[in-house]
């Protein structure tokens, strides 16, 4: 189904992802709608024309340059051929050049037609199309070798028809084959560079997962072939050409200059292909080292570099997931407990710790839960617990557990505090004051101190950090009593005796009580 053209054709689509490159912008559809979108094609046409045009121009230019240089060299070392032979050879060379350019462009378009299709339509390629796009440099290099080989065969027949010496035919044909191999290598490197945006899109669909056939090792071997092997073979052909040759020294110098230029270009392309992504990875690693886990490096290579980029992205994704799990873990059990568990692992054991326990409970919550809308009641509880969590965290404590409408807070475990008593008393006062200011509920707050057993209890599959001891029970008993006093806050004298003078001055004695489970009276204070 073809969408009708309208005034918006050629305008960027309103939805979709934008891929930016030197050759323009490519708009990629997010949906799987297979209908032909004229506006989408119009928006992507400049990108495709610039990219494909650049690839075609560089590939054709590299090969034409190779033909021109080769023709000059052949003419220089075969200057004794007759005018008739030169004219025939020139006509064949020009016809062959035109036909091979046309055939090469047509072959490349035919081989990569599906790549052009999904680029124009803005589709995301499937695995097959992605692999085909990644083969573009290799496909064009193979086409180049095939065309130069056919050209060498045609020229060999032409030389034979104009009665050129057999040894000279072999020498020239060998030179053509060597030039073809050199042109194919340069074509591969140029196309790989220019088609990088297309490769990046393909690698989003099919990221590299294994060592490729044409990796860094083979690219380095290609550079050696272009900069050493082929130039040396070319010089050997020049200096071993049949008798009657002229301008041997000049031709040898030209071959050396061409080899230097090809080597410089090839090395620069390979250095850029390896160096640029590695610099990007170094910058990304630096950002991760500074805590930025949202960084992602684009995968733009199907070889070892791409494996490294993909592995880096997987590593950062794992760090993000670990950070998220740690955050969720800390929200459920407290950040200090989470850090201890991550550091020490699963330990079904406990230790005796001297702590201060703060117990906070809402007054009349059972009746209120029956008379209040459930959503409204939960909202009220969340606002209440937010106050408790804020003050406990601000003073270095741990909100050990929520118990319905109550909360048990611990100061001194699992993280030791220099002055847990002062911190606990200050947190208790601030909780009481902020809940009063909230004016939604009334609470009782009890504070007690003493030795407890603190540690992880449960099984290897399900654990919970808890504190068990008289201080916890005493804090709960004081909370029940605090609900009946005006200040709504009670603390045992043992806690006040451990606190600093500045904190003690905010409290006053409130008498003695015999708590349930105790034989002796407990002196209590309020604020």
N, C-alpha and C positions, 0 to 999 in steps of 0.2 A: 504494500500500500504506500503510495507516494503522497506526502503532504503537499497541498497546493501552495505555490509560491505567493508571497505577500510582501508588504513593505518592509518587513522585519528581516528578510533574507539577507544574510551577510552580517547581521548584528549578533553580538555574542549572546548565547543562550542564557536565560535567567537562572537556570539551575545546572549544576555540574561542577566538576573539579577543573581547575585551571593549571596547566603545566606550562611553566615559563622556560624559554630557552633563547639562545642567541638568534635563532631563526624566527622567533615570534611566540605566540601563545597557542596552545592546543586545548580545546575545550572537550573534556571527557564526560560523557553522560554517566549519571549515577544509576539510572534505572536500566532494566534489561529490555526495554521496549525496542523491538527490532524494526520499527517503521522507519522509513527514510525521512530524515528531517533536513529540509532544504536550508533552513537557517543554520543548523549545525554544520552542514557541509560548507556553507558560505563562510562561516566563522573560521573553520579549520583550513580552508583552501590556501590562504597565504602561508601558513606554517608548512603545509605539505609541499607547496611549490618551492619555497625557499630551501627546505631540507632536501627534497629530492633533486631540485635543480643544483644545489651545491654538491651533492654526491655525484651527480652526472657530470657536472663541469669539471670537478677535480679528477674523476676517473678518466674521462675522455682526454682532459688536458695532459695528465701524466703519460698516457699511452701515445698521444700524438707527439708530445715532446720526445718520447723514446724513439718514435719512428723517425722524426726529423734528425735527431742526433745520429742515429744509426745510418740513415741515408747519407749524411755528410761523411761519416767515417768510411762507409763502403765506397763512396765516390772518390775519396782521397786515396785509398789504397788500391783502387782499380782504375786509375786515370788513363790507362792505355787502351780501354775498350773503345770501340768505334762509336761514331755518332749515332748510327742506326741502333746499335745495342743500347746506348744510353736512352734514346727516345722510347724504345719499347719498354725498357725497365721502368722509366719514369711514368709512362702511362699506366702500366700495371700497378705500380706502387700507389699512384693517386686513386685509381679505381678500387684497389684493395683497401686503402685507408678509408674511403667513403663508405664502402660496403660493410667493413668491419665495425665502424662507428655505429652505423644504422643497426647492424645485427646485434652489436653488444648492448645498445640501449634497449632494443626490443627484447632481447633475452633477459636482461636484468628486470625489466618491467614485468615480463611474463612470470619469472620465478618469484618475484616479490609482489605480485598483484594483490594477494590477500592482505599483505601488510599495508599497501596503499588504501585498500578498502576500509580497514578498521581505523586507520588514521583519519581519513576523510569523514567517516560517519561519527567519529568520536566514541567508538565502542571500546570496551576493555577486551583485549585479546584473550582467547582461551589458550590452553597450554601449547597446542599445536601451532597456532599463529604466533605465539610468543617465541617459541623455539625457531620458527622460520625467520622472524625478524632478527633474532640474535645471530643467525647464520648469514646475514646480509654481507658483511665484509668478506667472509669466506666464499660465498657464492660469486660475488663480483670478481674476486681474485681467480677463481676457477674459470669463469667465463673469459677473463683476460688471457690466461694460459692457453685455453683452447683456441681462442682467436689468433693468438700469435703463432701457435703451432700450425694452424691451418694456413696462416699467412706465409710461414716458412716453407710449407709444402708447395704452395702456389708459386712462390718466388723461385724455388728450386726447379720447378717445371719450366718457368719462364727463362731462367738462366740456361737451361738445357736447350730450349728452343732457339735461343740466340747464339748458340754454339760457344758458350763460355766453357772454360776448362773445367774438368771434373773436380780437380783439387780445389780450384777457386770456388766452385759451387758448394762443396762441403764446408769450406772455411766460412763463406758468407752465411750459409744456412745455420751453421753452429752459432755464429754471432747473433742471428735473428732470435734463435731459441734462448740464448743467454739474455738478450735484451727483453724478451718476453717475460722471463722469470723475474728480472729486476723490476719491470713495470708492474707485474702482478703483486710483488711484495710491497711496493710503494702504494699501489691501489688499495691493498688490504689495510695498511696503516692509516691512509687518508680517509677511507670510508669508515673505518672504526671510529675515528675522531669525529667526523661530521655527523654520523648516525647515533651519537651518544644519547640525545633526547629520546629517540625511538627505542634504543636498548633499555633505557631507564624505565620506560613504560612497560616494556615486555618483562623486565625483571621484577616489576611489582606483581605480575601474575605468576611468573615462574622464577622465584629466587634461586640462586645457585645452591645446590646441596651436595655436590661432589666435585672432585678435581676435574677440570675440563680437559679435552684433548689438546686444544691450543691455549695453553696457559702461559705464564710468564716465562717459563723455561724455553718454550718453542718460539716465543716472540724474541727472546734474546738470540736464539739460534737464527731466526730470520734476519735480525740486524747483522749478525756475523756474515750471513750469506750475501746480504746487500753491500756491506762495507768491505769485505775481504775476499770471499770466495769468487763472486762474479767478476769484480774488477781484475783480479789476478788471472782468471781464465780469459777475460777479454784481452788483456795484455799479451797473454800467450798466443792467442789467435792472431793478434796484430803482428807480432814479431816472427810468427811461423807461417805467415801467409805465403803463397806461391811466388816464384820469381817474377820480376817485372813490376813489382810494387813500387810505389813512390810515397814520399812524405811520411815515412814510418815513424820518425821521431815526433813530428807534429801530431800525428794521430795518437801516438802513445800518450802525449801530454794531454790531449783532449780527453782520452779515456780516463786518465788520472783525475782531471778536473771534474768530469761528470761523476766519477766514483766518490770524490770528496763531497760534492753537492748532495748526491743521493744519500751518502752516509750521514751527513749533517742533518738532512731533513728527517731521515728515518730515526736517528737517535733522538732528535728533539721530540718527535711524535711519541716515541716510546717513553721517554723521560716524563713527558707531560701526562701520558696515560697512567703511569705508575705514581708519579710524584703528587699530582693534584689530589687524588682520592686519599693518599696517605696523609697529606697535610690536613685534609678535612677530618680524618679520623683522629689525628693528634688534637685538633681544636675541640672535637666532640668529647674526647677523653678528658680534656681539661675542664670542660663544662660539667661533666659527670663528677669529676673530682671536687668541684665546688658545689655539688649538691643538686645540680639540674638533671633530673631524671626524665624530663620531657623531650630531651634531645633525640634526634633521629638522623642518621646519616643516609643520604640516598644511595641506593645500590645501582651503580652504573657500569658494572663490569661482570661478564659471565665467567671470569676466571678466578684465580686465587684472590685477587683484590676484592672481587664481589663476594667471595666466601667470607673474607675478613669483615667487609661491611655488613653483610647479613648476620654474621656471628655477633658483631658488636651490637646491632639492633636487638637481637635475641637476648643478649646479656643485659642490656638496659631494660628491656621488657621484663626480664626476670627480676631485676633490682626493683623496678616499679611494683611488681606483684609482691615481692617480699616486703617492700615498704608499706604497701597497702595492708598486707596481712599483719604486719607488726603494729600498724596503726589500729586496725580492728581488734587485734589481740589486746593492745594497751587499753582500748576503750572498754573492753569487757572485763579485764582483770586489773587494770591500773598499769600505768607506764613502768613503774618501778618493779612490779611483779613480772611484767613482760620482759624487761631487760634482764632480770635475774634468770628467768627461764631460758632465754636465748643464750645467756652466758654459760649457765651450768647444766642445761638440759633437764631431762626428767629425773627428779630425785624424790622418791617416796620416803622422805625423812623430815624431821623437824629439829628445831633447836630452841633452847631456852633463851628468851629475849625479854628485857625489861622495857615495857612499852606504856604508853598512855592511850586509853581507849575513850573515844567519844561516841556516844549513842544518841541519835536524834530520832524522834518519833512524833507523828502528827496526832493531835488530840481529836478524838471523836471521828476518826476517819471511817469507821465501819458504818455508822449511821449516815454520814455524809455520802458514802458511795451508793447507798440505797436511794438517796433523795436527789442525786445529781446525775445528769446525763453522762453516760460512760465516756464519751469523747471529751466532754468538758472536764470530767474528773481526772482523766489521764493527762490532759493539758496542764491542769493545776499541779499534779504530781511532778511533771517534767520541769515546770518552773521552780518548784520547791527543790528538787534534786539538783537543778543547775546551780542554785545558790550554795548548796552543800558541797558540790564538787569544786566550785570556784574557790571557796575558802579553804577547803582541805588541801587542794593542790597548791594554793598560794602560800601555805604554811608548811609545805614539805611532807604532808601526811599521805595516807593511802585510804581511799574509800574502799574498804575491803569487800563489802557486799551490800546490795539492796535487799531489804526484807519487807516486801509489800510496800507499806507507806513509811518505813523506817530505814535507817542507814547506820551501819557500823563503820566507824573510821578509826584508823590506827596510826599512831605516831611513834616511830622508832623501829618499825619492821615493815618490809624487809630491809629498807634502807635506814641505817643508823643516823640519828640526828644529834647534834651537839646539845640542844636543849629541847627535848620533846615536850616537856611539861608546859613551858611558856608557849610554844607553838600551838599545842592542843587547847589551852585555855583561851588564847587569843582567837583561834578559829571558832571555838564554841560561842564566844561572845558575839562575834561578827555574824555567825549563822543566825543566832537568836534575833539580833537587831535587824538584819535584812529580811528575815521572814516576817517580823512585825511590820516593817515598812511595806512589804508586799500586801499585807492586809487581806489575805485570802484564807489563811489557816493559822491555827495556834499549834505550838510544838512544845515538847519537853526535851531538854538537853541534859544529859548526864556525863560527867567526866570522872574517870577513875584510873589509877595507875597500879602497876605491879608486874611480876614475872608471868609470862605466858609461854606456851609452846607454839611456835610459829613455823609453818612449813607447808609443803604440798601434800595433800591427802587425796586419796581416791585410788585409781588403778592406772596402769600404763596407758590405757586408752582414754581415760577421762580424769582430769586433775582439777583441783581447786586449791588456791592458797588460802589458808585460814589461820586464825589465832584462837587458841583455846586456853582458858585460865580464869581465875577469880576476878581479874581486873575487868574482863568483858562482862561477866555476870553482874559485877558491882555497878558498872556504868549503866546497864539496862535497868537495874533496880532504882538507881538515882533518877533515871529518866521518868519512870512512872511517878516518883514523888515530885519531880519538877513540874509535872502537868498541873499539880495542885497549888503551886506557890505563885505569887505575883510575878516574880522575875522569870519563871519558866526555865531556870538554869541552876543546876546544883553540881558541885564538885567535891570530891573527898579531900580531907585535909592533907593527905599524903601527896596529892598532886600539887597543892599550894606550897607545900614545903620544898618541893623540887624546883619551883618556878623562880624567875628573877623578881627582884623587888619591884621593878616597874610594873610588872604584870600583877603581882600580889596586891599592890595598892588599889587595883580596880575591883577587888573582891572584899567581902565582909563575912564574918561568921554567921551561920544560920542554925546553930544548935547541934544536937546529936540525934541520931536515929539508929535503931537496930534493924538492919537490913535482913530480908529473908535469906536464910542460909548462914547467917552470922550469929555468933554467940555474944560478941562484944559490940557495944555501940560504936557507931562511926561518926566522927565529927565532920560536918558538912559546911560548905561555904557557898555563897551566891554572889551574883553581880548585877 
